[in-house]
Amino acid sequence: MNLRRQILPPGWYPHSAEKVRRFLEPRFIESGFPKQGSSDAIAVIAPHAGWYYSGRIAAQALRALKTGADTVIVIGGHLPAGTPPLFAEEDGVVTPLGNLEIDREFRDRLWKELGGKPDRYYDNTVEVMLPMVKFYFPQSRLIWLRLGAEIQSYAVGKTIAAIGASLERRFVLIGSTDLTHYGLNYDFAPRGMGWEALEWMKTVNDAAFIRAVMSGDEGETFRRAETDRSSCSIGAVLACMGYAHALAASDAALLSYGTSVDSADASFEGAAQGRVALGGGSSEEDVSPGADKVPDSFVGYAAMSWYPGEEAGG
């Protein structure tokens, strides 16, 4: 089997099966997370900053998905408008918990319909999700897809729905995006620095994007992402919206929100690597939970979900 190897270093997620399980076991998830298998979301948005910063929020999103999927489609981004859809061309991908087989029939149908190209680039938006996919969906196959930052990605979600139905697949979508990237690292600081800037990012900039997604208005969602710089991988979000709308799904629900300042997870083994590698702040000290100082750069994260509507099938 032709396998896509792990590229990201351990600072992004644990590279041993034991450490992955230790992080994701329910007793390590704070109260308020849905019990695995208790929810029936058909699509979710999850952050991809790395497990030290956003792993618990990402896990909350994946735990909300309905179980028993034949195929899990992870849609990433970090691509400019005009980039063709990028697919993993391999037969499977390596994770610390074992290999995930690619659903080649489904992928090839999408690839042909969408005019796809092979994804041969270094990127975190899909890979960082894969150990969680293998943990929560150990028998499922995978489609690795990345989409550009353009409104046309909304139609990709509807194409996924149509082809999946024609193949009689049971599948779920994960749209991988972080929200506002604020500060010196990202050349974006319209409200200066410090606590007031962090509060503005949370209650104004990210909040406006989240409201747009929850409203179901793909045009407003795209506009907010572009003008407010509040989503780094808007194509993934739009595809999930298109898929949800094709299935007459409910409006999106917000499961959780946090930032690299308040969501950093000291229980993550390899936390020091995570702080340095992922860029949530200027030093290990100032990105620690409860720090008195606001770092010079920070990022917002959200877990959101869509649920079947009256006309949607299983």
Secondary structure as GFF3:
##gff-version 3
##sequence-region A 1 314
A	DSSP	beta_strand	3	4	.	.	.	ID=ss1
A	DSSP	alpha_helix	17	24	.	.	.	ID=ss2
A	DSSP	three_ten_helix	26	28	.	.	.	ID=ss3
A	DSSP	beta_strand	43	46	.	.	.	ID=ss4
A	DSSP	alpha_helix	51	63	.	.	.	ID=ss5
A	DSSP	beta_strand	71	79	.	.	.	ID=ss6
A	DSSP	beta_strand	86	87	.	.	.	ID=ss7
A	DSSP	beta_strand	92	93	.	.	.	ID=ss8
A	DSSP	beta_strand	100	101	.	.	.	ID=ss9
A	DSSP	alpha_helix	104	114	.	.	.	ID=ss10
A	DSSP	beta_strand	117	118	.	.	.	ID=ss11
A	DSSP	three_ten_helix	127	129	.	.	.	ID=ss12
A	DSSP	alpha_helix	130	136	.	.	.	ID=ss13
A	DSSP	beta_strand	141	148	.	.	.	ID=ss14
A	DSSP	alpha_helix	153	166	.	.	.	ID=ss15
A	DSSP	beta_strand	171	176	.	.	.	ID=ss16
A	DSSP	beta_strand	181	183	.	.	.	ID=ss17
A	DSSP	three_ten_helix	184	186	.	.	.	ID=ss18
A	DSSP	alpha_helix	195	200	.	.	.	ID=ss19
A	DSSP	pi_helix	201	205	.	.	.	ID=ss20
A	DSSP	alpha_helix	206	215	.	.	.	ID=ss21
A	DSSP	alpha_helix	218	228	.	.	.	ID=ss22
A	DSSP	alpha_helix	234	246	.	.	.	ID=ss23
A	DSSP	beta_strand	253	259	.	.	.	ID=ss24
A	DSSP	alpha_helix	271	278	.	.	.	ID=ss25
A	DSSP	three_ten_helix	285	287	.	.	.	ID=ss26
A	DSSP	beta_strand	297	306	.	.	.	ID=ss27
###
